[in-house]
Structures are given as C-alpha cells and as structure tokens.
Amino acid sequence: MADQKQQSETKSDNVFRFKQFEVEQNGCAMKIGTDGVLLGAWADTAEATDILDVGTGTGVIAIMLAQRVPTAKVDAVEIDEEACQTAIKNMQNSPFADRLDCVKDSIQDYAKVTRKEYDLIVCNPPFFTGGTLSNQDNRNNVRHTVKLPTGDLLSSVRRLMKKNGKFCVILPLIEGLRFKEQAHNYNLHCSKVTEVKPKHDKSVERLLLQFEKNETEEVVDQLVIQFEKRNDYTEDYINLTKDFYLKM
C-alpha cells in the first residue's frame, strides 16, 4: 500500500501532520496507515449528523470525518486507556474539538448503555482470527479479534445504527468477504464495495465495505492507489485523499 511518510510532514516520528490537523501517535499500538485514511476519506457522510468511530485508536478517522462534515457530531469509543487518552488529546488539539468526543469503553458495553443512534458508524476492525500471539499485547489486541469478535461488533452496530444509517469498514480481501457473509446473518446488507489495489497489475488487497439495514443493490467499483513509480498516485486516489494529505 501507499507509503504514508511520503505524504506527510512529521515533526517527529510520533506526530503525523495532515492539512488541517496533526495526530500524535504515542500510546497507540497501531500507527496511522493507509487503511484508516482510506476509510475516513471514503465513508459516505451524506446526511450524516451523528457519527460513531469504533476503536478509534489515535482518533484520526473521527477527526477526518469531523473535517468532512462541519455540522456533524462525531463520537468515538476506544477500549485501551492509553490510546483513548491519546485520541482525546488529538481531538482537543484539532480545529473540530467542540464536535468530537471519545469514551473509554468497549463497543459492546457502549451499545448497552447509550441511547444515541447514528447515521454513520465506521470501524477499522481487528482482522486476524488465528495465529500465534506474541509478547506485544497491545498490538495483538488490535490486530487479532481478541476483544472485539465480529459477532459482537455487528450486533452492536445494528443496535446503534439508525434505520437509514450506514456502517463502513475496511478489511483485507479474505477477511472482508467473510465479514460480508457474517453481516448478512445480522440483517446488515452490503450496499457498496470498493476493491482497493496498490497498483493496476496487482491483486485486490483491501475491501472498503458499506452496510445498511435495508436491502439494496450492491454497487462494486475499484480504487487503484498508484502507478508503477513510487508515489505516482492515480487521479482517483488523489481526489479521494487530497483534502487530508499535505503533499497531495
């Protein structure tokens, strides 16, 4: 996927600068990557006034959505204490601080106690369901479905999403196809798929998926990130991310 460092100016290894805000990454097991930025730029924000980011990490996706929708209130949940505090700091330091809020909680518990419902829910979820865990516990909790089983995520989303709301995720190809199948069991129907390829001659590596409660015809398209030369980005990728990356 695209090299993030070529598209930003970093004041230090732990601060990632965008056009309208910057994100500190200290305390977050998973640093800012292409997946999160793609999701934040791609998610359908039309008519969204209440937005939720599940497992916000650094808070980058939530802040991006607040930038995209000047009238929206964006909530976020993050189960890890240190990451939550980092997200709160990043939100408070952004130009959109008055419309951003982060709660330290699991999405499972949050869905049980809140009365809010959302027009748009986004999540860059954990995607490894097997394999050997290492000693890097925080990173494993993010990348393995240890604290956020897919069924828990889907049932929580269905509870929190408004009747005409949308739920958007990004996942590797195989995990994304499995996620689609499971979502159907929770009466969440895939309405849009964007297949993400690093280059024209490469295989699909990621799926951007949108789900709704109402059944609708599924729209499928593709996004290619760059041409053969490094950082020679396609027009589609530039158009999607140019409001965020400094060097786009």
N, C-alpha and C positions, 0 to 999 in steps of 0.2 A: 504494500500500500504506500501512499504518499509519505514523503519524509517531512514530518511536522516542523523540524528545526529550520528547514529551508523557507518556511512560510511565516516565520515569526521572528521577532527580535527579543532575545532573552536578556533581562537584566542580570540574571544568574541562572544556574541550572534548574532552579526550583520555581522560577517565575516565567509564565508564558504570556506574552503580550498579544492581544488582539487589537483591532482598530479602535474599539470604544471601551475596552476594559482589559484588565490583566488578571491572571489567575495564579495564585500561589499553590504549589503542589506538595509542600511539606505536610507530612502526616497522612498522605493518601497512598495506599498501596499501588493503585493503578494510576499512572500518569496520563496526561492528556494524549489522546491518539486520534487517528483518522476516524475511527468508528463513532466516537462521541460527537465530533464536529459534524460528520455527515448526518447523524440523526438530528442534531439540533437545527441544522440548516434545511433538512428535508421534510420534517414533520409538518403536516397540514395544520396551519394555525388559523385557517379561515373561520371566522365567527367564534373563535376561542377567547373567552373572557376569564375562565378559571382553568388553570393548567397545573398538572402534577408531574414531578420528575421523581421516579422511583429509584433509590440507590444512587443519589446524586454525586457521590464522590467529591470532587473538587468544586462542584456546583456549576461547571462550565455549561452544561446543556440548559439548565434552568436560566442562567444569565443570558445565554443566546436567545432563548425564547422570550425573555423579558425585553430584549432589544428588538426582536422582530415584531412584537405586539405591544405597542405603547400603552394600550388600555387594559392589558391583562394582568391579573394577579397570579403569580407563579409560586406554588408551594413545592417543597421537596422533603423527602424522607431519607434518612441515612442511619443505618444501624450502628456503624462504627463511630465511637465517641470522638476520636482524633480527626477522622475525616469530616465528621459533622461540624466540628469547630472550625476546620479549615474552610469548609463551604460557607459557613456563616460569615467568616471574615471576608472571603471573596465577594459575597453578596453585598455586604455592608460597604465595601470599598468600590462597588460598581456604581454607575450613574443611575441604576434602576433599583437602588436599595429599598425604597419605600414600597415596592411591589413584589419583593422577594422574601420568602420565609423558609427556614429549614428546621425540621423537627427531628430529634434523635429518636428513632423508633423503627421497628420493622414494619414493612408494608402490611403484614398480617395483622399486627396489633392496631396499626393506624386505621385500617379498614373497619375494625370493630368499634372504634370509639368516635371517629369523626362523623359528623352529619353532612359534611360537604360532599358534593358531587362535581365532576369535572367534565369540561368539554373536550379536553385533550389530556391524555396520560402518555408519558414517554418513559422508556426504560432501555438502558444499555445493559442487559442482564448477564448474569453468570452463565457460562455455556458448557463447561466441561462436566460431564455426569459420571466420569470414571477416572481411572488412572491413579497414580501413587501421589499422595500428598507429601510435600517437602516440609522443611522446617520454617518456611516463610509463611506463617499462618495467615497474616492479613491478605497477602496476595492470593493464597489459596481460597480464602473465603469469598473473594471477589470472582475468581475465575471458575471455581467449582460450585455446583449447585448444592452447597452445604447448608447455608442459612436461608436460601430462597428457592425451594423446589418449584418447578414450573407450575404445578397444580395450584400451589399457594398463590403464586403471582397472578395466575389467570382468574382464580376465584375472587381475589382482592380487587383486581381491575374491574371485573364485572360488577362488583358491589359499588365501586366508586365512580364508574363512568355514567354520564347522563345518557338518556335514551338515544339521542342522536350524536353521542360523543364518539371520539376516535382514540385508538390505542396504537402507538407506534413503537417498534423495536428495531434493533439491528443485530444480526446474528451471522455466524459463519454458515455457509451453504447447507451442509447436512443438518446442523442443529436448527437452522431456520425452517427447513422442510418438516422436521419432527415437531417443532413448535406450532406450525400451522395445523398439523393433524391434531395435536392436543387441544389447541384453542377451539377447534370445532366442537369438541366434547363439552366445552363450557359456553356453547352458543355464542362464540365470538367468531365472526366470519371475516375472512381475509378479503379486503376490497382493493388493495393496491400492493404490488410487488415491484421494487426496483432492484434489478440484479446488478451488483457492483463488480466491475472488472478492473484490475490495476492497469492493464494495457489491452489494446484491441485483440492481440493474439494470445492473451492469457485466458484461463478459465475464470468463471464466476467465483469470487471469494467470499462475498458477503451478500446478504439479503436484507434490504430495508422493507419492513412489513407493516401494513396498516390494517387494523381490525375494527369492525363495527358490530353493534348488536343486531342490526338489520341485515338480512341477506341482500347482497347486491352483486352485480357483475364484477369479476376481478379484472383489474387493469394491470398489465405487465409491461414494464419498459426496462431499459438498460442504462447504466451510467459507467462510462469509461473514464478513469482518472487522468491518465497521461499517455502521451505518445512514446516513441522509442527512447528519446533523450530524457534524462533525469530532470524533473521539474518542468518539463514541457507539457503543461496541462491542457486538457481538452477544453473547448469552449463551454461545454455543459458543466464541467466541474468548476470552472472559473465562475460561471454565472451563479452556481449554487452557493459558493463559499466566499465570494468577493466582498461581501459586507462584513466579513469577520477577519480573514487573514490579512496581515499588514502588507504582504508582498504580492497580493493578487490584483 
